[in-house]
């Protein structure tokens, strides 16, 4: 378990984007030749019905730029001194067209702002970017600005990337938001992370290792959530919502059974239509709840991410006034 001095930072409202395309889990499993029993497990027991995928005329870069442009329109470009892009997959379509960072910076009119990718830690990369942004803002170089955090992956490039055996189905998405010193719409009040290197082979685990990983995931997620709550000086009873790693409904039934946290306070409203969107899940849930008016000042939310490999991250935020992003 890793904790460090928590730096006072706020997150602006999260802008999320999903592509126009969508495919049912049943259609995907029929295409890859999965047995009907597997389809039923994912749709009836796990609660997964559809997955967002890029349409024929869409690119992930356009999706990412759309989210980032809206985030910049809210916050402004003048004080953006760093861009962090958290992603899970290490090979994506834009990797085959050199110059991805320069294209993104050019599209956002941030040609001279440093741009760094955060990866190799699975789906925890976007939440980890919050902590990395906080460290930068606490440094001499970062004290006068804000950090633009981007997140997202292109799962639809390959069916093998979309289906995590026995766990979930992944889709395409993008998010963008700013991290700045002090408070904002969401002020970070606690943060923790953990890892378990026994499972470093990721999707290369054998059946026995994969089963063990499934059990360890629940234990480690509970452990990292408890650490983030302790860092914030809070208990589960102080948390209004858990914004989850949206893998499947059964995982969170188990989590709630073991912790006593109410199932109805785990924000799984997007699970059926969006499934798992890698490191963006908890941020998309937070944004969705805010858009629907389900968040109010002083509420607290626990954001959770789990990464193959194995990595675990949790962040506690407190909701502020709607005008705090200005």
Backbone as numpy.savetxt, mean C-alpha at the origin, in Angstrom:
# Nx Ny Nz CAx CAy CAz Cx Cy Cz
11.90 -6.96 15.24 11.06 -5.78 15.24 11.94 -4.54 15.24
11.67 -3.61 14.31 12.48 -2.41 14.20 11.64 -1.18 14.49
12.08 -0.39 15.45 11.47 0.90 15.72 12.60 1.92 15.88
12.32 3.16 15.64 13.31 4.21 15.77 12.60 5.47 16.24
13.37 6.49 16.55 12.76 7.75 16.95 11.74 8.19 15.90
10.49 8.36 16.34 9.43 8.74 15.42 9.47 10.23 15.16
9.51 10.60 13.89 9.57 12.00 13.50 8.17 12.50 13.18
7.85 13.74 13.58 6.52 14.29 13.37 6.28 14.67 11.93
5.48 13.87 11.22 5.16 14.17 9.83 3.68 13.96 9.57
3.20 14.64 8.54 1.82 14.48 8.12 1.75 14.04 6.67
0.69 13.30 6.34 0.41 12.87 4.98 -0.76 13.67 4.46
-0.63 14.20 3.25 -1.76 14.87 2.63 -2.76 13.83 2.15
-3.91 14.28 1.70 -4.90 13.35 1.16 -4.27 12.49 0.06
-4.65 11.22 0.04 -4.09 10.28 -0.94 -4.92 10.31 -2.21
-4.24 10.42 -3.34 -4.89 10.34 -4.64 -4.65 8.94 -5.18
-5.72 8.23 -5.50 -5.56 6.87 -6.03 -6.18 6.79 -7.42
-5.58 5.93 -8.23 -6.07 5.71 -9.59 -6.08 4.22 -9.90
-7.17 3.77 -10.50 -7.22 2.41 -11.03 -7.57 2.52 -12.52
-7.10 1.59 -13.33 -7.35 1.68 -14.77 -8.80 1.37 -15.11
-9.15 1.57 -16.37 -10.53 1.36 -16.81 -10.88 -0.12 -16.96
-9.87 -0.95 -17.18 -10.12 -2.36 -17.37 -10.37 -3.11 -16.08
-11.11 -4.20 -16.16 -11.40 -5.04 -15.00 -11.67 -6.45 -15.48
-11.19 -7.42 -14.72 -11.40 -8.83 -15.09 -11.87 -9.60 -13.87
-12.83 -10.48 -14.07 -13.32 -11.29 -12.95 -12.29 -12.35 -12.59
-12.27 -12.70 -11.33 -11.37 -13.76 -10.87 -11.72 -15.08 -11.56
-13.01 -15.34 -11.76 -13.43 -16.56 -12.45 -12.86 -16.62 -13.86
-12.92 -15.50 -14.59 -12.40 -15.47 -15.97 -10.89 -15.69 -15.98
-10.20 -15.07 -15.04 -8.75 -15.24 -14.95 -8.40 -16.70 -14.68
-9.08 -17.33 -13.73 -8.77 -18.71 -13.37 -9.13 -19.68 -14.49
-10.20 -19.38 -15.23 -10.51 -20.24 -16.38 -9.41 -20.16 -17.42
-8.90 -18.95 -17.63 -7.85 -18.76 -18.64 -6.57 -19.51 -18.27
-6.22 -19.53 -16.99 -4.99 -20.21 -16.60 -5.21 -21.68 -16.27
-6.45 -22.14 -16.43 -6.74 -23.55 -16.23 -6.81 -24.00 -14.79
-7.16 -23.10 -13.89 -7.28 -23.45 -12.47 -8.54 -24.26 -12.24
-8.52 -25.21 -11.32 -9.72 -26.03 -11.05 -10.83 -25.20 -10.44
-12.07 -25.68 -10.60 -13.23 -24.95 -10.09 -13.17 -24.78 -8.58
-12.59 -25.75 -7.89 -12.50 -25.67 -6.43 -11.64 -24.48 -6.00
-10.62 -24.20 -6.79 -9.74 -23.07 -6.49 -10.48 -21.75 -6.72
-11.27 -21.70 -7.78 -12.07 -20.51 -8.04 -13.02 -20.24 -6.89
-13.68 -21.28 -6.40 -14.63 -21.11 -5.31 -13.94 -20.64 -4.04
-12.72 -21.13 -3.78 -11.97 -20.70 -2.61 -11.74 -19.20 -2.64
-11.31 -18.72 -3.80 -10.97 -17.31 -3.91 -12.21 -16.42 -3.91
-13.28 -16.83 -4.56 -14.45 -15.96 -4.68 -15.38 -16.06 -3.48
-15.66 -17.25 -3.00 -16.65 -17.41 -1.92 -16.03 -17.28 -0.53
-14.84 -17.80 -0.36 -14.23 -17.81 0.97 -13.32 -16.61 1.18
-12.56 -16.24 0.16 -11.64 -15.12 0.26 -12.31 -13.78 -0.07
-13.46 -13.81 -0.74 -14.17 -12.56 -1.05 -13.62 -11.80 -2.23
-12.86 -12.45 -3.10 -12.26 -11.80 -4.27 -13.12 -12.05 -5.50
-13.57 -10.99 -6.17 -14.43 -11.15 -7.33 -13.83 -10.60 -8.61
-13.20 -9.41 -8.53 -12.66 -8.78 -9.72 -11.28 -8.20 -9.43
-10.61 -7.78 -10.51 -9.27 -7.23 -10.39 -9.08 -6.16 -11.46
-8.57 -4.96 -11.12 -8.38 -3.91 -12.12 -7.15 -4.16 -12.99
-7.31 -3.99 -14.28 -6.19 -4.18 -15.21 -6.19 -3.06 -16.24
-5.02 -2.74 -16.74 -4.90 -1.69 -17.75 -5.68 -2.05 -19.00
-6.39 -1.05 -19.55 -7.08 -1.24 -20.81 -6.10 -1.20 -21.97
-6.57 -1.53 -23.16 -5.66 -1.62 -24.33 -4.96 -0.32 -24.68
-5.55 0.82 -24.35 -4.94 2.10 -24.70 -4.37 2.83 -23.49
-4.18 2.12 -22.38 -3.68 2.73 -21.16 -2.26 2.25 -20.86
-1.50 3.11 -20.21 -0.18 2.73 -19.72 -0.10 3.03 -18.24
0.76 2.31 -17.55 0.91 2.55 -16.12 1.52 3.92 -15.86
2.42 4.34 -16.72 3.02 5.66 -16.54 1.96 6.75 -16.55
0.99 6.64 -17.44 -0.09 7.63 -17.49 -0.91 7.59 -16.20
-1.14 6.40 -15.68 -1.89 6.24 -14.43 -1.15 6.90 -13.28
0.15 6.67 -13.23 0.98 7.22 -12.16 1.06 8.74 -12.26
1.23 9.25 -13.48 1.31 10.70 -13.69 -0.02 11.36 -13.34
-1.13 10.71 -13.66 -2.45 11.26 -13.33 -2.60 11.43 -11.82
-2.25 10.39 -11.06 -2.34 10.48 -9.60 -1.40 11.55 -9.06
-0.16 11.56 -9.55 0.83 12.51 -9.05 0.47 13.94 -9.41
-0.05 14.16 -10.60 -0.42 15.52 -11.02 -1.51 16.09 -10.14
-2.47 15.25 -9.78 -3.55 15.70 -8.90 -3.02 16.00 -7.51
-2.12 15.15 -7.02 -1.51 15.40 -5.71 -0.72 16.70 -5.71
-0.01 16.96 -6.79 0.76 18.21 -6.89 -0.13 19.42 -7.02
-1.28 19.25 -7.69 -2.21 20.37 -7.83 -2.76 20.79 -6.47
-2.95 19.81 -5.59 -3.43 20.10 -4.24 -2.34 20.78 -3.40
-1.12 20.27 -3.54 -0.04 20.68 -2.63 0.90 21.71 -3.26
1.11 21.61 -4.58 2.04 22.52 -5.25 3.39 21.86 -5.49
4.11 22.36 -6.50 5.39 21.79 -6.88 6.57 22.47 -6.20
6.40 23.70 -5.78 7.53 24.53 -5.40 8.33 23.96 -4.24
7.68 23.26 -3.30 8.42 22.76 -2.15 8.67 21.26 -2.21
8.41 20.63 -3.37 8.67 19.20 -3.53 10.17 19.00 -3.78
10.86 18.44 -2.80 12.31 18.33 -2.89 12.80 16.89 -3.11
11.87 15.94 -3.11 12.25 14.53 -3.31 11.02 13.77 -3.77
11.24 12.79 -4.68 10.18 11.87 -5.11 10.62 10.45 -4.76
9.76 9.72 -4.06 9.99 8.31 -3.75 8.90 7.48 -4.42
9.30 6.44 -5.13 8.34 5.56 -5.80 8.45 4.15 -5.21
7.46 3.77 -4.41 7.45 2.44 -3.80 6.75 1.44 -4.70
7.39 0.31 -4.92 6.77 -0.72 -5.76 7.19 -2.11 -5.30
6.37 -3.09 -5.62 6.60 -4.48 -5.22 7.37 -5.24 -6.28
6.88 -5.17 -7.51 7.49 -5.93 -8.61 8.78 -5.27 -9.06
9.80 -6.06 -9.27 11.09 -5.50 -9.68 11.23 -5.41 -11.19
10.34 -6.08 -11.92 10.35 -6.00 -13.38 8.96 -5.60 -13.84
8.88 -4.43 -14.50 7.61 -3.92 -14.99 7.80 -3.39 -16.41
6.70 -3.17 -17.16 6.83 -2.77 -18.56 7.74 -1.57 -18.80
7.68 -0.55 -17.93 8.48 0.65 -18.18 9.97 0.39 -18.01
10.32 -0.74 -17.38 11.74 -1.07 -17.23 12.42 -1.34 -18.58
11.59 -1.70 -19.56 12.15 -2.02 -20.88 12.29 -0.78 -21.76
11.92 0.36 -21.23 12.04 1.62 -21.96 12.84 2.57 -21.07
14.15 2.59 -21.20 15.00 3.37 -20.30 14.57 4.83 -20.19
14.76 5.40 -18.99 14.43 6.80 -18.78 13.14 7.02 -18.02
12.60 5.96 -17.40 11.34 6.08 -16.66 11.35 7.24 -15.65
12.35 7.35 -14.76 12.33 8.47 -13.81 12.30 9.84 -14.48
13.08 9.99 -15.57 13.11 11.28 -16.26 11.77 11.59 -16.92
11.10 10.57 -17.44 9.79 10.81 -18.06 8.78 11.25 -17.01
8.79 10.60 -15.86 7.86 10.98 -14.80 8.15 12.40 -14.31
9.42 12.70 -14.06 9.77 14.05 -13.59 9.41 15.10 -14.63
9.64 14.77 -15.90 9.30 15.72 -16.95 7.80 15.97 -17.03
7.02 14.91 -16.93 5.56 15.04 -17.00 5.02 15.83 -15.82
5.73 15.81 -14.70 5.28 16.50 -13.49 5.94 17.87 -13.32
6.75 18.27 -14.29 7.48 19.55 -14.21 8.36 19.62 -12.97
9.01 18.50 -12.69 9.97 18.41 -11.57 11.30 17.88 -12.10
11.88 18.52 -13.13 13.03 17.93 -13.82 14.27 17.75 -12.97
14.46 18.55 -11.95 15.69 18.49 -11.16 15.50 17.87 -9.77
14.31 17.38 -9.49 14.04 16.80 -8.17 14.53 15.35 -8.14
15.33 14.96 -7.16 15.80 13.58 -7.06 14.62 12.59 -7.02
14.78 11.47 -7.72 13.73 10.46 -7.85 14.35 9.11 -7.49
13.79 8.44 -6.49 14.34 7.16 -6.05 13.25 6.09 -5.96
13.55 4.91 -6.45 12.65 3.77 -6.31 12.91 3.04 -5.01
11.84 2.58 -4.35 11.92 1.80 -3.12 11.34 0.43 -3.40
12.17 -0.60 -3.34 11.70 -1.95 -3.66 12.49 -2.97 -2.85
12.37 -4.23 -3.24 13.05 -5.36 -2.58 12.53 -5.60 -1.17
11.39 -5.02 -0.83 10.77 -5.29 0.48 9.28 -5.59 0.28
8.95 -6.15 -0.88 7.59 -6.56 -1.15 6.60 -5.41 -1.06
5.40 -5.74 -0.59 4.32 -4.76 -0.56 4.43 -3.76 0.58
5.50 -3.82 1.36 5.68 -2.81 2.41 6.36 -1.55 1.88
6.69 -1.53 0.60 7.51 -0.44 0.06 6.86 0.93 0.16
5.53 1.01 0.02 4.89 2.32 0.03 4.81 2.86 1.47
4.42 2.01 2.42 4.43 2.46 3.82 5.85 2.76 4.29
6.84 1.98 3.82 8.22 2.27 4.19 8.64 3.64 3.65
8.10 4.02 2.51 8.45 5.31 1.92 8.04 6.47 2.84
6.98 6.27 3.62 6.57 7.31 4.57 7.68 7.53 5.59
8.22 6.45 6.11 9.29 6.57 7.11 10.56 7.13 6.49
10.87 6.70 5.27 12.05 7.23 4.59 11.89 8.72 4.31
10.67 9.13 3.93 10.40 10.55 3.72 10.60 11.33 5.01
10.15 10.76 6.13 10.31 11.43 7.42 11.78 11.61 7.76
12.59 10.61 7.49 14.02 10.72 7.75 14.64 11.84 6.91
14.23 11.89 5.64 14.76 12.93 4.76 14.35 14.31 5.26
13.10 14.46 5.66 12.62 15.76 6.13 13.30 16.20 7.42
13.84 15.23 8.14 14.56 15.56 9.37 16.02 15.89 9.11
16.45 15.74 7.86 17.85 16.02 7.51 18.00 17.47 7.09
19.23 17.90 6.99 19.51 19.29 6.60 18.97 19.61 5.22
19.05 18.63 4.30 18.61 18.86 2.93 17.09 18.93 2.82
16.39 18.25 3.72 14.96 18.11 3.53 14.08 19.01 4.37
14.66 19.79 5.25 13.84 20.52 6.23 12.96 21.60 5.63
13.27 22.06 4.45 12.49 23.17 3.88 11.46 22.71 2.87
11.29 21.40 2.69 10.40 20.96 1.62 9.44 19.86 2.03
8.93 19.16 1.02 8.05 18.02 1.23 8.46 16.91 0.27
8.01 15.71 0.54 8.35 14.55 -0.29 7.09 14.05 -0.98
7.17 13.90 -2.28 6.09 13.29 -3.05 6.30 11.79 -3.07
5.34 11.04 -2.53 5.43 9.58 -2.51 4.48 9.03 -3.57
5.01 8.16 -4.41 4.22 7.46 -5.42 4.24 5.98 -5.11
3.20 5.27 -5.50 3.17 3.83 -5.28 2.38 3.15 -6.38
2.75 1.91 -6.69 1.96 1.16 -7.65 2.76 0.17 -8.46
2.04 -0.78 -9.03 2.63 -1.86 -9.82 1.72 -2.23 -10.98
2.34 -2.87 -11.97 1.59 -3.39 -13.12 1.53 -4.90 -13.00
0.48 -5.40 -12.36 0.33 -6.85 -12.22 -0.08 -7.51 -13.52
-0.84 -6.78 -14.35 -1.45 -7.39 -15.53 -0.47 -7.72 -16.64
0.80 -7.39 -16.45 1.79 -7.76 -17.45 1.94 -9.27 -17.55
1.54 -9.99 -16.49 1.69 -11.45 -16.48 0.71 -12.08 -15.50
0.03 -13.14 -15.93 -0.87 -13.85 -15.02 -0.12 -14.41 -13.83
1.14 -14.78 -14.04 1.95 -15.32 -12.94 2.16 -14.29 -11.85
2.18 -12.99 -12.23 2.34 -11.93 -11.24 1.03 -11.59 -10.55
-0.07 -11.91 -11.20 -1.37 -11.54 -10.64 -1.86 -12.53 -9.60
-1.52 -13.79 -9.74 -2.05 -14.82 -8.85 -0.99 -15.25 -7.85
-1.23 -14.96 -6.57 -0.37 -15.47 -5.51 -1.03 -16.74 -5.00
-0.45 -17.91 -5.30 -1.11 -19.18 -5.02 -1.61 -19.29 -3.58
-2.90 -19.61 -3.47 -3.49 -19.82 -2.16 -3.72 -18.57 -1.34
-3.44 -17.39 -1.92 -3.49 -16.17 -1.12 -4.42 -15.11 -1.71
-4.14 -14.65 -2.95 -4.88 -13.51 -3.47 -4.70 -13.36 -4.97
-5.40 -12.39 -5.54 -5.24 -11.99 -6.94 -4.92 -10.50 -6.96
-3.89 -10.10 -7.70 -3.42 -8.72 -7.70 -3.84 -7.97 -8.95
-3.96 -6.65 -8.80 -4.34 -5.80 -9.92 -3.47 -4.56 -10.02
-3.76 -3.73 -11.02 -3.00 -2.52 -11.31 -3.59 -1.32 -10.57
-2.72 -0.45 -10.07 -3.19 0.77 -9.41 -2.03 1.73 -9.23
-2.35 2.98 -8.91 -1.33 3.99 -8.59 -1.86 4.88 -7.48
-0.96 5.33 -6.61 -1.32 6.31 -5.58 -0.25 7.39 -5.54
-0.64 8.55 -4.98 0.30 9.65 -4.80 -0.16 10.51 -3.63
0.81 10.99 -2.86 0.53 11.90 -1.76 1.83 12.56 -1.32
1.73 13.61 -0.54 2.90 14.28 0.00 3.09 13.94 1.47
4.34 13.86 1.88 4.70 13.77 3.29 5.44 15.05 3.63
5.03 15.70 4.73 5.66 16.96 5.11 5.85 16.99 6.62
6.73 17.83 7.09 6.94 17.98 8.53 5.70 18.59 9.17
5.42 18.17 10.40 4.25 18.68 11.09 3.00 17.89 10.76
1.86 18.53 10.87 0.59 17.84 10.65 0.06 18.09 9.24
-0.87 17.22 8.83 -1.57 17.37 7.56 -2.91 16.67 7.73
-3.54 16.26 6.65 -4.82 15.56 6.79 -4.66 14.33 7.68
-3.54 13.59 7.50 -3.27 12.42 8.35 -1.90 12.62 9.01
-1.88 12.70 10.31 -0.62 12.87 11.02 -0.15 11.52 11.55
1.09 11.17 11.22 1.63 9.89 11.69 1.93 9.99 13.18
1.38 9.03 13.94 1.61 9.02 15.39 2.29 7.74 15.86
2.46 6.77 14.99 3.14 5.54 15.36 3.57 4.77 14.12
4.65 4.02 14.23 5.17 3.29 13.07 6.04 2.13 13.56
5.95 0.99 12.89 6.81 -0.15 13.23 6.96 -1.05 12.01
8.02 -1.81 11.99 8.22 -2.78 10.91 8.95 -4.00 11.45
8.85 -5.10 10.70 9.49 -6.35 11.10 9.77 -7.16 9.84
10.61 -8.16 9.97 10.90 -9.04 8.84 11.22 -10.44 9.36
11.15 -11.40 8.46 11.49 -12.78 8.78 12.19 -13.38 7.57
13.50 -13.45 7.64 14.31 -13.83 6.48 14.25 -15.32 6.15
13.55 -16.11 6.96 13.40 -17.53 6.62 12.67 -17.71 5.29
11.91 -16.70 4.89 11.06 -16.84 3.71 11.56 -15.98 2.55
12.88 -15.80 2.49 13.49 -14.92 1.50 13.26 -15.38 0.07
12.92 -16.66 -0.13 12.75 -17.16 -1.50 11.42 -16.76 -2.12
10.61 -16.03 -1.32 9.41 -15.43 -1.88 8.50 -16.48 -2.51
8.14 -16.33 -3.79 7.26 -17.29 -4.45 7.95 -18.60 -4.80
9.26 -18.68 -4.49 9.99 -19.92 -4.71 9.90 -20.89 -3.55
9.09 -20.58 -2.53 8.95 -21.47 -1.39 8.30 -22.79 -1.81
8.74 -23.88 -1.18 8.05 -25.15 -1.45 6.74 -25.19 -0.66
5.96 -26.26 -0.82 4.63 -26.32 -0.20 4.70 -26.23 1.32
5.65 -26.93 1.91 5.78 -26.91 3.37 6.16 -25.52 3.86
7.10 -24.87 3.17 7.51 -23.52 3.55 6.37 -22.52 3.37
5.60 -22.71 2.30 4.48 -21.81 2.03 3.42 -21.92 3.13
3.15 -23.13 3.58 2.19 -23.30 4.67 2.69 -22.65 5.95
3.98 -22.82 6.23 4.55 -22.19 7.43 4.49 -20.67 7.32
4.75 -20.16 6.12 4.70 -18.72 5.91 3.30 -18.17 6.19
2.28 -18.92 5.77 0.91 -18.49 6.01 0.62 -18.30 7.49
1.11 -19.22 8.33 0.91 -19.09 9.76 1.72 -17.97 10.36
2.96 -17.83 9.91 3.84 -16.78 10.43 3.30 -15.40 10.06
2.68 -15.26 8.89 2.14 -13.97 8.45 1.16 -13.41 9.47
0.26 -14.26 9.94 -0.72 -13.79 10.92 -0.02 -13.36 12.21
0.92 -14.16 12.68 1.63 -13.85 13.92 2.42 -12.54 13.79
3.15 -12.40 12.69 4.00 -11.23 12.50 3.17 -9.97 12.27
2.03 -10.12 11.60 1.17 -8.95 11.38 0.62 -8.45 12.72
0.18 -9.37 13.55 -0.31 -9.00 14.88 0.81 -8.34 15.69
2.00 -8.88 15.57 3.16 -8.36 16.30 3.51 -6.95 15.85
3.54 -6.71 14.55 3.94 -5.38 14.06 2.84 -4.35 14.34
1.59 -4.77 14.29 0.50 -3.86 14.63 0.59 -3.45 16.10
0.87 -4.43 16.97 1.01 -4.13 18.40 2.16 -3.16 18.64
3.25 -3.32 17.88 4.41 -2.43 18.04 4.09 -1.02 17.59
3.35 -0.89 16.48 2.98 0.44 16.00 2.04 1.13 16.99
1.12 0.36 17.55 0.21 0.92 18.55 0.99 1.35 19.79
1.94 0.53 20.23 2.76 0.88 21.39 3.57 2.14 21.11
4.08 2.27 19.88 4.85 3.46 19.51 3.98 4.71 19.62
2.69 4.55 19.34 1.76 5.68 19.41 1.17 5.85 20.81
1.46 4.90 21.71 0.88 4.96 23.05 -0.61 4.64 23.04
-1.03 3.75 22.13 -2.45 3.44 21.96 -2.72 1.96 22.12
-4.02 1.62 22.22 -4.49 0.24 22.24 -5.43 0.04 21.06
-5.77 -1.22 20.78 -6.70 -1.48 19.68 -8.01 -0.73 19.89
-8.44 -0.58 21.13 -9.70 0.11 21.42 -9.64 1.60 21.04
-8.44 2.12 20.82 -8.28 3.52 20.42 -8.31 3.70 18.90
-8.35 2.59 18.17 -8.26 2.63 16.71 -9.66 2.54 16.10
-9.99 3.52 15.26 -11.32 3.56 14.64 -11.42 2.65 13.42
-10.32 2.56 12.67 -10.31 1.71 11.47 -8.95 1.05 11.30
-8.97 -0.18 10.83 -7.76 -0.78 10.27 -7.87 -0.71 8.76
-6.90 -0.09 8.13 -6.82 -0.02 6.67 -5.86 -1.13 6.24
-6.38 -2.22 5.72 -5.60 -3.46 5.64 -4.80 -3.66 4.35
-3.85 -4.52 4.46 -3.25 -5.20 3.32 -4.38 -6.08 2.79
-4.85 -5.79 1.58 -6.11 -6.38 1.11 -5.85 -7.72 0.41
-5.32 -8.69 1.16 -5.03 -9.99 0.55 -6.29 -10.83 0.39
-6.96 -11.14 1.50 -8.22 -11.87 1.41 -8.98 -11.75 2.73
-10.26 -12.03 2.68 -11.11 -11.84 3.86 -10.78 -12.82 4.97
-10.38 -14.05 4.61 -10.09 -15.04 5.65 -8.92 -14.62 6.54
-7.91 -14.02 5.96 -6.76 -13.57 6.76 -7.22 -12.61 7.84
-8.11 -11.69 7.49 -8.54 -10.68 8.46 -9.57 -11.22 9.43
-10.29 -12.28 9.05 -11.14 -12.96 10.03 -10.27 -13.58 11.12
-9.16 -14.19 10.69 -8.22 -14.78 11.64 -7.60 -13.71 12.52
-7.18 -12.61 11.92 -6.59 -11.50 12.67 -7.55 -11.01 13.76
-8.79 -10.79 13.39 -9.77 -10.28 14.35 -10.09 -11.30 15.43
-10.11 -12.56 15.06 -10.36 -13.61 16.04 -9.25 -13.63 17.10
-8.02 -13.41 16.67 -6.88 -13.49 17.60 -6.69 -12.21 18.41
-7.06 -11.07 17.84 -6.83 -9.80 18.54 -8.07 -9.26 19.24
-9.23 -9.72 18.83 -10.47 -9.19 19.39 -10.92 -7.90 18.73
-10.23 -7.49 17.68 -10.62 -6.27 16.99 -11.88 -6.54 16.16
-12.87 -5.62 16.17 -14.13 -5.86 15.45 -13.93 -6.00 13.94
-14.48 -7.05 13.36 -14.33 -7.27 11.92 -14.86 -6.11 11.10
-15.96 -5.51 11.55 -16.59 -4.45 10.77 -15.75 -3.19 10.73
-14.69 -3.13 11.54 -13.82 -1.96 11.53 -12.56 -2.20 10.69
-12.47 -3.35 10.07 -11.40 -3.60 9.09 -11.97 -3.22 7.73
-11.37 -2.25 7.08 -11.96 -1.64 5.89 -11.70 -2.49 4.65
-12.63 -3.43 4.42 -12.51 -4.34 3.28 -13.54 -4.06 2.19
-14.11 -2.86 2.19 -15.15 -2.52 1.23 -14.71 -2.65 -0.23
-13.42 -2.49 -0.49 -12.93 -2.55 -1.88 -12.42 -3.94 -2.28
-12.48 -4.88 -1.36 -11.88 -6.19 -1.62 -12.49 -6.88 -2.83
-13.80 -6.93 -2.93 -14.45 -7.67 -4.01 -14.11 -7.08 -5.38
-14.14 -5.75 -5.50 -13.96 -5.12 -6.81 -12.50 -4.90 -7.19
-11.63 -4.73 -6.21 -10.23 -4.40 -6.52 -9.25 -5.49 -6.14
-9.63 -6.38 -5.23 -8.68 -7.40 -4.78 -7.45 -6.75 -4.16
-6.31 -7.35 -4.42 -5.04 -6.90 -3.84 -4.32 -6.00 -4.84
-3.93 -4.80 -4.40 -3.19 -3.86 -5.26 -1.81 -3.59 -4.68
-1.14 -4.67 -4.27 0.23 -4.61 -3.76 0.35 -3.58 -2.62
1.39 -2.75 -2.65 1.64 -1.86 -1.53 0.68 -0.71 -1.39
-0.26 -0.57 -2.31 -1.21 0.54 -2.28 -2.45 0.27 -1.44
-2.67 -0.97 -1.04 -3.94 -1.36 -0.43 -4.39 -0.44 0.70
-3.55 -0.29 1.71 -3.98 0.46 2.90 -4.18 1.94 2.58
-3.37 2.50 1.68 -3.52 3.91 1.30 -4.80 4.11 0.50
-5.13 3.16 -0.38 -6.36 3.24 -1.15 -7.58 3.13 -0.24
-7.49 2.29 0.78 -8.59 2.16 1.73 -8.80 3.46 2.49
-7.70 4.08 2.92 -7.78 5.35 3.65 -8.42 6.42 2.77
-8.01 6.50 1.52 -8.55 7.48 0.58 -10.03 7.23 0.33
-10.40 5.98 0.14 -11.79 5.61 -0.16 -12.71 5.98 1.01
-12.27 5.64 2.23 -13.06 5.95 3.42 -13.23 7.46 3.57
-12.18 8.21 3.27 -12.26 9.67 3.37 -13.22 10.24 2.33
-13.14 9.73 1.11 -14.02 10.22 0.05 -15.49 9.97 0.37
-15.78 8.88 1.08 -17.15 8.55 1.43 -17.61 9.22 2.72
-16.75 10.05 3.30 -17.13 10.77 4.51 -17.13 9.92 5.76
-16.40 8.84 5.77 -16.38 7.95 6.93 -15.31 8.33 7.95
-14.48 9.30 7.61 -13.43 9.73 8.54 -13.76 11.12 9.08
-13.43 11.34 10.32 -13.64 12.64 10.94 -12.45 12.98 11.81
-12.23 14.27 12.08 -11.07 14.67 12.88 -10.97 13.92 14.20
-9.72 13.59 14.54 -9.34 12.88 15.76 -9.50 11.37 15.68
-10.10 10.86 14.59 -10.13 9.41 14.43 -8.72 8.91 14.14
-8.49 7.67 14.49 -7.17 7.07 14.27 -7.31 5.82 13.41
-6.38 5.67 12.48 -6.40 4.54 11.55 -5.06 3.82 11.59
-5.11 2.50 11.53 -3.92 1.67 11.51 -3.75 1.10 10.11
-2.69 1.52 9.43 -2.41 1.07 8.06 -1.44 -0.11 8.13
-1.73 -1.16 7.34 -0.97 -2.40 7.44 -0.55 -2.89 6.06
0.70 -3.34 5.95 1.20 -3.96 4.71 2.02 -5.19 5.04
1.93 -6.19 4.16 2.68 -7.44 4.32 3.41 -7.71 3.01
4.68 -8.02 3.08 5.45 -8.29 1.87 6.01 -9.70 1.85
5.91 -10.35 0.70 6.57 -11.64 0.53 8.06 -11.43 0.79
8.64 -12.39 1.48 10.09 -12.29 1.62 10.75 -12.45 2.96
10.27 -12.11 4.12 8.93 -11.63 4.43 9.06 -10.33 5.24
8.19 -9.37 4.91 8.28 -8.04 5.52 6.90 -7.62 6.03
6.91 -6.84 7.12 5.67 -6.42 7.76 5.82 -4.97 8.21
4.81 -4.15 7.92 4.89 -2.73 8.25 3.51 -2.25 8.71
3.51 -1.38 9.73 2.27 -0.80 10.22 2.51 0.65 10.58
1.51 1.48 10.30 1.63 2.92 10.54 0.30 3.42 11.10
0.36 4.17 12.18 -0.84 4.74 12.79 -0.93 6.21 12.40
-2.09 6.62 11.87 -2.29 8.03 11.54 -3.53 8.55 12.25
-3.49 9.83 12.59 -4.65 10.49 13.17 -5.20 11.48 12.17
-6.52 11.44 11.98 -7.18 12.28 10.99 -7.28 13.71 11.52
-6.91 14.66 10.65 -6.99 16.07 11.01 -8.13 16.76 10.28
-8.20 18.07 10.40 -9.23 18.85 9.69 -9.01 18.76 8.19
-10.09 18.91 7.46 -10.03 18.77 6.00 -9.14 19.80 5.34
-8.99 20.98 5.95 -8.21 22.04 5.33 -6.74 22.02 5.73
-6.30 20.98 6.43 -4.90 20.96 6.90 -3.91 20.70 5.78
-4.38 20.27 4.61 -3.46 20.03 3.49 -3.02 21.33 2.83
-3.71 22.39 3.08 -3.41 23.65 2.38 -2.14 24.28 2.93
